[in-house]
Amino acid sequence: MLPSIIVVDDEVEIINALKRTLNGKYNVRGFTDPLKAIEQFKLHPSHIFISDMRMPKMTGAELLITIAKLHEPTKRVILTGYADMALAEEAINEGKVSCYISKPWDNKKLIVQLNTLIKELQVERKQRSALKQLNDKKKKLASAEHNISLLHEHADQQQSDLKVMNNELIHVGAHLISYFCQEHDHQSERVAQQAKLLALRLGQTFGVAQQIYLAGLYHKIGSFGVPQDLLHKGWQQMTDNQKARFVKLSVNSTNLLRGSQLLAPSAEILAHLYEHVDGTGFPDGLFNDEISIGSKILSVVLYYDLLVRGDFVQEPIAHGEAKIMMTKLSGQVFDRQIIKQFFQLIESPTADEYFERVITVGQLRQGMVLSQDLLDENERKLLVKGTHVSAKCIAKLETFEQSSKQHLRVYITWGKSAGEVNVDTK
């Protein structure tokens, strides 16, 4: 199919001359009335639109502006005499005209000029097609990215839900262990949290600290059926039979956790929880560097908690006394650096370190907040969890201890973010 041209000129001779020149090369339609040309163009747009500059009803520039609005791709050409050259150049500069043809024209140059415009149209058509394809691909890509984003959000939500579920299941399991072991003061959770914070203080990664935390939560999992007095008895006070049974407790805990992919690293921590840095511990008699950092950390935190709870001597031991006892064991049972960092954690927590502590009534200070209900030895409630301790409360508790001959365990929320109040380290 030949390229199409519409020619508008108020002189019929000009239209006929162009038709003769372009015959066989272009399909030419001619109009002397610009308004009729516009109507025909609306029905059948042409590749090239040629207009005379001066016409009775409108100028060529005005006509071509209208054509540009109707169909932007059409190449627009001004046909002008020498006297109208300035107007033609102005129209070109306004961007509504592709080029101009001067009267009289050279037929060969005219055909070359029109062929050039057709080639430009072909290039522009390819560019528009390529641009459309690119935009379509961009839309598809944007749609795909949106779908991927939705999938990621869905996957992230599922992963988040799984983490929450795993976390809940882990804590349910830990609470069940505490229940069957008759642990009423959340010791495992307290020890786990302190051990995690100590690990982070010592420069361990969050992942390692989390493994130590889980080991703390589950350190009693192998103790079902073991008498409570054996769990809290000192190693030196045990008979050979009791020692063998206690070693089996540690082995049971390790074997139970090894069956879980999530808890397997924590199982290895518990496997050597009772090793000593001087090689006198059990079950393998490992020396300092042979013991994992997790086992060293958890053994320090657990031993301290047993001391301040009063499990070894049947009454709570004040922080200062526990510190002296454990410092004496530094380099024998416990790692020196870990002992040092642990007592810095207990005595001077940073703004990000927030945990529960066990203290004596003698260490209570006005403004401290109870993290658990305060019970006497008969489990009668003396104060409720969340109580902000006053000087009057402390005086009453001291009187109660003296009259009842009881030694109360007090659980407080500890750390700068908890409104830390100095604790007597004696």
Helices and strands as residue ranges (DSSP letters): E 4-8, H 12-22, E 27-31, H 34-43, E 48-52, H 60-70, E 75-80, G 82-84, H 85-93, E 99-102, H 107-180, H 187-201, H 206-217, H 228-231, G 235-237, H 240-258, H 264-271, G 288-290, H 293-309, H 319-328, H 336-347, E 355-359, G 361-363, E 374-375, E 381-383, H 391-404, E 410-414, G 416-418
